Amino acid sequence: MIRPGFDDGPIWSPDGEWILFSTSNEATEYYKNSELAKVPAAGGNIVLLTAGFDESPDAVAWIPDGIRFLAFRKTRRGLFHLDPETGEVAAVTDSPLLIWDVDVTRDGRTFAFLAEDSGKLGEIYRSGAEPWQPEPVTAMTDQVAQWPLGTREVISWPSRDGTTIEGVLWKPEGFEPGRRYPLLVVIHGGPSWISYPRLVTSYVYPVQQWLAKGTLVLMPNYRGSTGYGEDFRSLNVRNLGVGDAWDVLSGVDHLVDQGLADPERLGAMGWSQGGYISAFLATSSDRFLAISVGAGISNWVTYYVNTDIHPFTRHYLRATPWDDPEIYAKTSPITYVKSSHTPTLIQHGENDARVPIPNAYELFQGLRDVGVETRLIVYQGFGHGITRPKERLAAVWHNWQWFAKYLWEEEVELPLD
């Protein structure tokens, strides 16, 4: 039987009578929960197991005492026990904060897993099933013990429409209460992904170096983010960009109102969906001194006709551009380009199939036409991500240079060929 959506990741029950699998339960929208289900190995009716669990579970194993799966709960990613008969779910542990990969011995008595938290890098742990007492096997965190990493905490604030938004606030080493700091906002991709409190972060934004320079960094989990349930992930349906901008700007306002952020020294950036939100902010807000748009969408029509995932746009905007051109215009950064004032760096992979490069060309030309300071950097040979070390380092330096110029009035010479 062919069903809509997906069914994948089969796992045998210990007695060989059942097969556990992940399923969209015939839903096709990107923002819907996935589920775990079982079906008799000999064939028969599908039994849904996680209908009462409001997030997307990632199956680990079916062992003699039940099923184990991983899932986000806000900014935590923990291990859960699922009763294959009743569907009852119970948390196995809330420590470490973020558990990524788990392996289990065949008898179900010993677990090995990769995990991290706000004070430790990713480490390998092991634990017995009962009692759950994780013991680290590696000591990767020792290599950064002398780094000035500052602190990370989860904060929350009300958005423009009253929705509670969480985010991770990074504070520099030696943070002084009562002092206002420059604030850089780093917006995650997705939208169905999440920022979480980890010890060190990377990709193309030099967060650790900005912290060492005495900067606050906010990573908002805007509406649509993973970890907060299906209803929250649905809040930017037909509201992309608009509601996302509410969430980012209200977070900035919150830190300004708390006396933490300097309202005169603000910057924003992001990649993929984070790049789209950054582009939306660049064309619809004048709050920031500088913005960096990484692999961002500038026009949903341009995106729709070029991307390798056409259903994404139809799912979130609930229409094609031919059926509802107004919603495509409302949610496209390019619509507001004549209101732009913010100096904007645009970074994009030459061969990006997910967010094709015409989006970058369109935003770049639009900003130039209205007299906004802008720079376009195309990373030759790359797709949606900058995946090789040398070029990724170059992208880091490009962001360091851009924000140094506008937030600190510093001219940085790139140490790159």
C-alpha positions as CSV (number, residue, x, y, z in Angstrom):
1,M,0.0,0.0,0.0
2,I,1.3,3.4,-1.0
3,R,0.5,6.1,1.5
4,P,1.0,9.9,1.3
5,G,3.9,11.3,3.2
6,F,6.7,9.0,4.4
7,D,7.1,5.7,6.3
8,D,10.7,4.8,7.0
9,G,13.3,3.6,9.6
10,P,12.0,0.1,10.3
11,I,13.1,-1.6,13.5
12,W,12.2,-5.1,14.5
13,S,10.6,-5.9,17.9
14,P,12.7,-8.2,20.1
15,D,10.3,-11.1,19.5
16,G,10.2,-10.5,15.7
17,E,6.5,-10.1,15.7
18,W,6.3,-6.4,15.0
19,I,8.1,-3.7,13.0
20,L,8.5,-0.2,14.4
21,F,8.8,2.7,12.0
22,S,8.7,6.5,11.7
23,T,5.8,7.9,9.8
24,S,4.2,11.2,8.8
25,N,0.8,9.4,9.3
26,E,-0.1,10.5,5.8
27,A,0.5,14.2,6.5
28,T,2.7,15.9,3.9
29,E,3.2,19.4,5.4
30,Y,6.8,20.1,6.6
31,Y,5.7,21.6,9.9
32,K,3.6,18.6,11.1
33,N,4.8,16.1,13.7
34,S,6.1,12.8,12.7
35,E,5.0,9.8,14.6
36,L,6.2,6.3,15.6
37,A,4.0,3.4,14.7
38,K,4.1,-0.4,14.6
39,V,2.7,-3.0,12.2
40,P,2.6,-6.8,12.4
41,A,5.6,-8.3,10.7
42,A,3.2,-10.7,8.9
43,G,1.1,-7.8,7.7
44,G,-1.9,-6.1,9.1
45,N,-3.2,-2.8,10.5
46,I,-0.8,0.0,11.5
47,V,-0.9,1.0,15.1
48,L,0.0,4.6,15.9
49,L,2.0,4.9,19.1
50,T,2.9,8.5,19.7
51,A,-0.3,10.4,18.9
52,G,-0.2,11.9,22.4
53,F,3.4,13.1,22.2
54,D,3.5,16.7,20.7
55,E,6.9,16.6,18.9
56,S,8.7,14.5,16.3
57,P,10.3,11.3,17.9
58,D,13.5,9.8,16.5
59,A,13.4,6.0,17.2
60,V,16.6,4.5,18.7
61,A,15.8,0.9,19.6
62,W,13.2,-1.6,20.6
63,I,14.6,-3.5,23.5
64,P,13.0,-6.1,25.9
65,D,11.5,-3.5,28.2
66,G,10.1,-1.2,25.5
67,I,11.0,1.4,22.8
68,R,13.5,4.2,23.2
69,F,13.4,7.4,21.2
70,L,15.0,10.8,21.1
71,A,13.1,14.1,20.9
72,F,13.4,17.8,21.5
73,R,11.5,19.3,24.4
74,K,12.1,23.1,24.0
75,T,15.9,23.5,24.1
76,R,16.5,20.0,25.5
77,R,16.9,16.8,23.5
78,G,16.3,13.8,25.7
79,L,15.8,10.1,25.7
80,F,12.3,8.7,26.2
81,H,10.7,5.3,27.0
82,L,7.7,4.3,24.9
83,D,5.4,1.4,26.0
84,P,4.7,-0.5,22.7
85,E,1.3,-1.7,24.1
86,T,-0.2,1.4,25.6
87,G,1.7,4.2,23.9
88,E,2.6,5.7,27.3
89,V,5.7,7.9,27.1
90,A,8.1,8.7,30.0
91,A,11.3,10.7,30.0
92,V,14.4,8.5,30.8
93,T,16.6,11.4,31.7
94,D,17.0,15.2,31.4
95,S,20.7,15.1,31.7
96,P,22.8,15.7,29.7
97,L,20.8,18.5,28.1
98,L,21.3,17.4,24.5
99,I,21.5,13.7,23.5
100,W,22.2,13.2,19.8
101,D,23.0,9.6,19.0
102,V,22.3,6.4,21.0
103,D,23.3,2.8,20.7
104,V,22.1,0.0,22.9
105,T,23.4,-3.5,23.6
106,R,21.1,-6.3,22.4
107,D,20.0,-7.2,25.9
108,G,19.0,-3.5,26.5
109,R,21.1,-3.2,29.6
110,T,23.8,-0.8,28.4
111,F,23.6,2.5,26.5
112,A,26.3,4.4,24.7
113,F,25.5,7.9,23.4
114,L,26.9,11.2,22.2
115,A,25.7,14.2,24.2
116,E,26.5,17.8,25.1
117,D,25.2,20.6,27.3
118,S,25.8,24.2,28.0
119,G,29.1,23.5,29.9
120,K,30.5,20.6,27.9
121,L,31.4,19.8,24.3
122,G,30.0,16.7,22.7
123,E,31.2,13.7,24.7
124,I,30.7,9.9,24.5
125,Y,28.9,8.5,27.5
126,R,27.7,5.1,28.7
127,S,25.1,4.2,31.2
128,G,23.1,1.2,32.4
129,A,19.4,1.2,31.8
130,E,18.7,1.0,35.5
131,P,19.7,3.1,37.2
132,W,20.5,5.8,34.5
133,Q,23.9,7.1,35.6
134,P,25.8,8.5,32.5
135,E,29.6,8.2,32.8
136,P,31.7,10.2,30.3
137,V,34.1,8.0,28.2
138,T,35.8,11.0,26.4
139,A,37.1,14.3,27.7
140,M,36.9,16.6,24.6
141,T,35.9,19.5,26.7
142,D,39.4,19.7,28.3
143,Q,40.7,21.2,25.1
144,V,38.7,24.4,25.6
145,A,39.1,24.6,29.3
146,Q,41.1,27.8,29.1
147,W,38.9,29.5,26.4
148,P,37.0,32.7,27.5
149,L,33.6,31.2,26.5
150,G,31.3,33.3,28.6
151,T,27.9,32.0,29.6
152,R,24.7,30.7,27.8
153,E,21.2,30.9,29.2
154,V,17.7,30.3,27.9
155,I,15.5,33.4,28.1
156,S,11.9,34.2,27.0
157,W,9.9,37.2,25.9
158,P,6.4,38.0,24.5
159,S,6.3,38.6,20.8
160,R,4.1,41.3,19.1
161,D,1.0,39.0,19.1
162,G,1.6,37.7,22.6
163,T,3.3,34.5,21.6
164,T,6.0,33.4,24.1
165,I,9.3,33.1,22.3
166,E,12.5,31.6,23.7
167,G,16.1,32.1,22.7
168,V,19.6,31.5,23.9
169,L,21.5,34.5,25.2
170,W,25.2,34.3,25.1
171,K,27.1,36.7,27.5
172,P,30.8,37.5,27.3
173,E,33.3,36.5,30.0
174,G,33.2,39.0,32.8
175,F,29.8,40.2,32.0
176,E,28.9,43.3,34.0
177,P,25.3,43.9,35.1
178,G,24.1,47.4,34.4
179,R,26.3,47.8,31.3
180,R,24.9,47.9,27.8
181,Y,26.6,45.7,25.3
182,P,26.5,45.5,21.5
183,L,24.1,42.8,20.4
184,L,24.4,40.4,17.5
185,V,21.4,38.3,16.6
186,V,22.2,34.9,14.9
187,I,19.0,33.3,13.4
188,H,18.9,29.6,12.8
189,G,17.7,27.9,9.6
190,G,14.8,25.6,9.1
191,P,12.4,26.9,10.1
192,S,11.9,23.6,11.8
193,W,15.2,23.6,13.7
194,I,16.3,25.1,17.0
195,S,19.0,27.1,18.8
196,Y,20.1,25.5,22.1
197,P,22.6,26.4,24.8
198,R,25.9,24.7,23.8
199,L,29.4,25.4,24.9
200,V,30.9,26.3,21.5
201,T,29.1,27.1,18.2
202,S,30.5,27.5,14.7
203,Y,29.6,27.5,11.0
204,V,30.2,30.9,9.4
205,Y,29.6,33.3,12.3
206,P,32.5,33.9,14.7
207,V,30.4,33.8,17.9
208,Q,33.2,33.0,20.3
209,Q,35.3,35.8,18.9
210,W,32.5,38.3,19.2
211,L,31.9,37.2,22.8
212,A,35.6,37.8,23.5
213,K,35.2,41.2,22.0
214,G,32.5,42.0,24.5
215,T,29.3,41.4,22.6
216,L,26.0,39.8,23.5
217,V,24.7,37.2,21.1
218,L,21.0,36.3,20.9
219,M,19.8,33.1,19.1
220,P,16.0,33.3,18.9
221,N,13.8,30.3,18.5
222,Y,11.2,32.1,16.4
223,R,7.8,30.7,15.6
224,G,8.2,27.6,13.5
225,S,11.1,26.3,15.5
226,T,11.4,22.7,16.6
227,G,10.9,21.6,20.2
228,Y,7.7,23.6,21.0
229,G,5.1,21.4,19.5
230,E,3.1,21.3,16.2
231,D,0.9,24.4,16.9
232,F,4.0,26.5,17.5
233,R,5.6,25.2,14.3
234,S,2.4,26.2,12.4
235,L,2.4,29.8,13.6
236,N,4.4,31.0,10.5
237,V,2.1,29.3,8.0
238,R,1.0,32.2,5.8
239,N,2.9,34.4,8.1
240,L,6.5,33.7,7.1
241,G,8.9,36.6,7.6
242,V,6.3,38.8,9.1
243,G,5.8,36.8,12.3
244,D,9.4,35.8,12.3
245,A,10.5,39.4,12.3
246,W,8.1,40.1,15.2
247,D,9.8,37.4,17.2
248,V,13.3,38.7,16.5
249,L,12.6,42.4,17.0
250,S,10.7,41.7,20.2
251,G,13.7,39.8,21.5
252,V,15.9,42.7,20.7
253,D,13.4,45.1,22.4
254,H,13.4,42.8,25.5
255,L,17.2,43.0,25.9
256,V,17.2,46.7,25.4
257,D,14.4,47.2,27.9
258,Q,16.3,45.0,30.4
259,G,19.3,47.4,30.1
260,L,21.5,44.7,28.5
261,A,21.7,45.6,24.8
262,D,22.9,48.9,23.3
263,P,20.1,50.0,21.0
264,E,22.6,51.9,18.9
265,R,24.8,48.8,18.2
266,L,22.7,46.0,16.8
267,G,23.4,43.5,14.0
268,A,21.6,40.4,12.6
269,M,22.5,37.5,10.5
270,G,21.4,33.9,9.6
271,W,21.7,31.2,7.0
272,S,19.0,29.5,4.9
273,Q,15.7,30.3,6.7
274,G,17.8,32.5,9.0
275,G,19.1,34.2,5.9
276,Y,15.5,34.8,4.7
277,I,14.5,36.3,8.0
278,S,17.7,38.5,7.9
279,A,16.7,39.6,4.4
280,F,13.2,40.4,5.7
281,L,14.7,42.5,8.5
282,A,17.1,44.3,6.1
283,T,14.2,45.5,3.9
284,S,11.5,46.1,6.5
285,S,13.3,47.4,9.6
286,D,15.9,50.1,10.4
287,R,16.9,48.7,13.8
288,F,20.2,47.3,12.8
289,L,23.5,48.8,11.9
290,A,24.4,45.9,9.7
291,I,22.9,42.6,8.5
292,S,24.3,39.5,6.9
293,V,22.1,37.3,4.6
294,G,23.4,33.8,4.1
295,A,21.7,31.6,1.4
296,G,18.5,33.6,2.0
297,I,15.2,33.8,0.1
298,S,14.5,37.3,-1.2
299,N,11.4,36.6,-3.3
300,W,9.1,33.6,-2.8
301,V,8.1,33.5,-6.4
302,T,11.8,33.3,-7.5
303,Y,12.4,30.7,-4.8
304,Y,9.3,28.6,-5.8
305,V,10.2,28.3,-9.5
306,N,13.8,27.5,-8.8
307,T,14.1,25.4,-5.7
308,D,14.5,21.6,-5.4
309,I,11.6,21.5,-2.8
310,H,8.6,23.1,-4.5
311,P,6.1,21.7,-1.9
312,F,7.8,23.7,0.9
313,T,6.4,27.0,-0.3
314,R,3.0,25.6,-1.1
315,H,2.8,24.1,2.4
316,Y,3.8,27.3,4.3
317,L,2.0,29.8,2.1
318,R,-0.9,27.4,1.3
319,A,-1.0,28.5,-2.3
320,T,1.1,28.7,-5.5
321,P,2.1,32.2,-6.6
322,W,-0.5,31.9,-9.4
323,D,-3.3,31.3,-7.0
324,D,-2.4,33.9,-4.4
325,P,0.2,36.4,-5.5
326,E,-0.7,38.7,-2.5
327,I,0.7,36.2,0.1
328,Y,3.8,35.8,-1.9
329,A,4.3,39.5,-2.0
330,K,3.5,40.1,1.7
331,T,6.1,37.5,2.8
332,S,8.9,38.4,0.3
333,P,11.7,40.7,1.5
334,I,12.1,42.2,-2.0
335,T,8.6,43.7,-1.7
336,Y,9.9,46.1,0.9
337,V,13.3,46.9,-0.7
338,K,12.5,50.6,-1.3
339,S,12.3,51.0,2.5
340,S,15.8,49.5,3.0
341,H,18.5,51.4,4.8
342,T,20.7,48.7,6.5
343,P,24.1,47.8,5.0
344,T,23.7,44.2,4.0
345,L,26.3,41.5,3.2
346,I,24.9,38.7,1.0
347,Q,26.7,35.3,1.1
348,H,25.5,32.5,-1.2
349,G,26.8,29.2,-2.7
350,E,27.1,29.3,-6.5
351,N,25.3,25.9,-7.0
352,D,22.7,26.2,-4.2
353,A,19.7,24.1,-5.3
354,R,17.7,24.5,-2.1
355,V,17.8,28.4,-2.2
356,P,19.0,29.0,-5.7
357,I,21.3,32.0,-6.3
358,P,18.8,34.1,-8.2
359,N,17.5,35.1,-4.8
360,A,20.9,36.6,-3.9
361,Y,21.2,38.4,-7.3
362,E,17.7,39.9,-6.9
363,L,18.3,41.2,-3.3
364,F,21.7,42.5,-4.3
365,Q,20.4,44.4,-7.3
366,G,17.4,45.7,-5.4
367,L,19.6,47.1,-2.6
368,R,22.0,48.7,-5.0
369,D,19.2,50.3,-6.9
370,V,17.9,52.1,-3.7
371,G,21.4,53.1,-2.7
372,V,21.9,50.7,0.2
373,E,25.5,49.7,1.0
374,T,25.7,46.0,0.0
375,R,28.2,43.4,-0.9
376,L,27.6,40.0,-2.6
377,I,30.0,37.1,-2.1
378,V,29.5,34.0,-4.2
379,Y,31.2,30.8,-3.0
380,Q,32.1,29.0,-6.2
381,G,31.4,25.3,-6.4
382,F,29.2,25.2,-3.3
383,G,25.6,24.4,-2.7
384,H,23.4,25.3,0.2
385,G,26.2,25.0,2.7
386,I,29.8,26.1,2.8
387,T,31.3,22.7,3.5
388,R,35.1,22.9,3.0
389,P,37.4,24.3,5.8
390,K,39.2,26.9,3.8
391,E,36.1,28.4,2.2
392,R,34.2,28.3,5.5
393,L,37.0,30.1,7.2
394,A,36.8,32.7,4.4
395,A,33.0,33.1,5.1
396,V,33.7,33.6,8.8
397,W,36.2,36.3,8.0
398,H,33.8,38.0,5.7
399,N,31.2,38.3,8.5
400,W,33.9,39.4,11.0
401,Q,35.0,42.1,8.6
402,W,31.4,43.3,7.8
403,F,30.2,43.7,11.4
404,A,33.5,45.2,12.5
405,K,33.1,47.9,10.0
406,Y,29.6,48.9,11.0
407,L,29.4,48.1,14.7
408,W,32.9,49.1,15.7
409,E,34.0,51.3,12.8
410,E,37.1,49.1,12.3
411,E,38.6,48.3,9.0
412,V,39.7,44.7,8.9
413,E,42.2,43.4,6.3
414,L,41.4,39.8,5.5
415,P,44.3,37.4,6.0
416,L,43.2,35.4,2.9
417,D,44.4,34.9,-0.6
